[in-house]
């Protein structure tokens, strides 16, 4: 159906499939196939608009860019990006929606100032806690690094301790629960890193991961994906990895 209409009228940044096969799409667009959508839309399997999904209003064009979407086990939807307004209420770049698209007012990240910068990636862990990464330095007035963890209710999890310099563009999780983050990352907790780092569940650097021990990537890491055999695909603006030529897409063991 997307091929029959106009599609999104501006950038699409992220997409995720829900358990029922429907597709959530986020970006900086204001309309899809001529229908106002405010940067977030849910499509049926056929590509037609799911009219049961109530897209919240995220404010003016330059204050509206959905960059990250994740689903919780109960079907609620986490969204992050540059989101300064939720249905007329001042927002902090990260919120939780009910399954029908309305804002979940019980989520604590909605109740304060939220993040002071853009959210680029979010992951729900197996215990329900929420990892958030991006270009921020505080959450609800508490100083943080640019990679933090929230409890399932949206409050800050202070057991996750890390301090990374730079901007976190991408984040993924391995099957053993270790966390891989990429971006423009020069150091973490005082240790030099080369734009890609792996952490354990408490936020400490995994020094067994070789990219933490060499020069790493020569420029920005923008996307990371773990294959079924646990090898790691990395894409971005870089031209070499640990001194060896790399043409912007590489695979790591």
GIHULIN-V57359 format. One record per residue. N is the residue number from 1. PHI is phi as a letter, one per 30 degrees, with the letter a starting at -180 (* if undefined). PSI is psi in whole degrees, 0 to 359 (NA if undefined). BURIAL is + if it has 24 or more other C-alpha atoms within 12 Angstrom, else -. Layout:
n;phi;psi;burial
N;PHI;PSI;BURIAL
N;PHI;PSI;BURIAL
//
This chain:
n;phi;psi;burial
1;*;329;-
2;e;325;-
3;d;339;-
4;d;331;-
5;c;205;-
6;c;344;-
7;i;201;+
8;d;143;+
9;c;8;-
10;a;191;+
11;e;138;+
12;c;123;+
13;c;331;+
14;a;153;+
15;a;145;+
16;b;142;+
17;c;132;-
18;d;172;+
19;d;335;-
20;c;8;-
21;i;356;-
22;d;159;+
23;c;121;+
24;c;130;+
25;b;132;+
26;b;152;+
27;l;209;+
28;c;15;+
29;d;156;+
30;c;349;+
31;a;153;+
32;b;123;+
33;h;37;-
34;i;1;-
35;c;131;-
36;d;131;-
37;b;342;+
38;i;31;+
39;j;359;+
40;b;136;+
41;a;154;+
42;c;131;+
43;c;149;+
44;d;172;-
45;e;330;-
46;d;348;-
47;j;355;+
48;d;157;+
49;d;133;+
50;d;103;+
51;d;352;-
52;d;349;-
53;c;120;+
54;c;102;-
55;d;122;+
56;d;154;+
57;d;125;+
58;c;13;+
59;j;193;+
60;d;163;-
61;e;311;-
62;d;356;-
63;c;18;+
64;b;104;+
65;a;110;+
66;d;119;+
67;c;338;+
68;b;140;+
69;b;138;+
70;b;153;+
71;c;135;+
72;d;166;+
73;d;336;-
74;d;6;-
75;j;353;-
76;d;156;+
77;c;124;+
78;c;132;+
79;b;142;+
80;b;163;+
81;l;222;+
82;c;89;+
83;b;95;+
84;c;4;+
85;a;132;+
86;b;106;+
87;h;43;+
88;i;355;-
89;c;133;-
90;e;130;+
91;c;169;+
92;b;40;+
93;i;6;+
94;a;133;+
95;a;170;+
96;b;136;+
97;c;150;+
98;d;169;+
99;d;334;+
100;d;2;-
101;j;351;+
102;d;152;+
103;d;132;+
104;d;102;+
105;d;350;-
106;d;351;-
107;d;122;+
108;d;333;+
109;d;342;+
110;d;348;+
111;c;349;+
112;b;207;+
113;d;345;+
114;i;215;+
115;d;142;+
116;d;7;+
117;a;181;+
118;d;142;+
119;c;126;+
120;c;338;+
121;a;147;+
122;b;145;+
123;b;138;+
124;c;122;+
125;d;169;+
126;d;334;-
127;d;6;-
128;j;351;-
129;d;159;+
130;b;119;+
131;d;137;+
132;b;133;+
133;b;152;+
134;l;219;+
135;b;53;+
136;b;166;+
137;b;1;+
138;a;156;+
139;b;121;+
140;h;45;+
141;i;359;-
142;c;130;-
143;d;134;-
144;b;170;+
145;d;187;+
146;c;11;+
147;b;116;+
148;b;172;+
149;b;136;+
150;c;151;+
151;d;167;+
152;d;340;+
153;c;0;+
154;j;2;+
155;d;158;+
156;d;131;+
157;c;104;+
158;d;356;-
159;d;347;-
160;c;106;+
161;c;117;+
162;a;157;+
163;b;100;+
164;c;132;+
165;c;136;+
166;j;202;+
167;b;126;+
168;c;110;+
169;d;324;+
170;b;150;+
171;a;141;+
172;b;171;+
173;b;137;+
174;d;169;+
175;d;333;-
176;d;6;-
177;j;354;-
178;d;151;+
179;c;129;+
180;c;129;+
181;b;139;+
182;b;160;+
183;l;224;+
184;c;76;+
185;c;111;+
186;c;332;+
187;a;157;+
188;b;128;+
189;h;38;-
190;i;357;-
191;c;134;-
192;d;136;+
193;b;159;+
194;c;59;+
195;i;1;+
196;b;135;+
197;b;150;+
198;c;136;+
199;b;156;+
200;d;185;+
201;d;347;+
202;c;357;-
203;j;2;+
204;d;146;+
205;d;135;+
206;d;100;+
207;d;352;-
208;d;349;-
209;d;118;+
210;d;331;-
211;d;341;+
212;d;347;+
213;c;344;-
214;c;202;+
215;d;344;+
216;i;211;+
217;d;143;+
218;d;347;+
219;a;196;+
220;d;134;+
221;c;124;+
222;c;341;+
223;a;143;+
224;b;138;+
225;b;137;+
226;c;126;+
227;d;172;-
228;d;337;-
229;c;11;-
230;i;359;-
231;d;157;-
232;c;121;+
233;c;134;+
234;b;133;+
235;b;151;+
236;l;209;+
237;c;5;+
238;d;158;+
239;b;351;-
240;a;161;+
241;b;122;+
242;h;39;+
243;i;351;-
244;c;144;-
245;e;137;-
246;b;122;-
247;c;54;-
248;i;346;+
249;b;122;+
250;b;164;+
251;b;133;-
252;c;151;+
253;d;NA;-
//
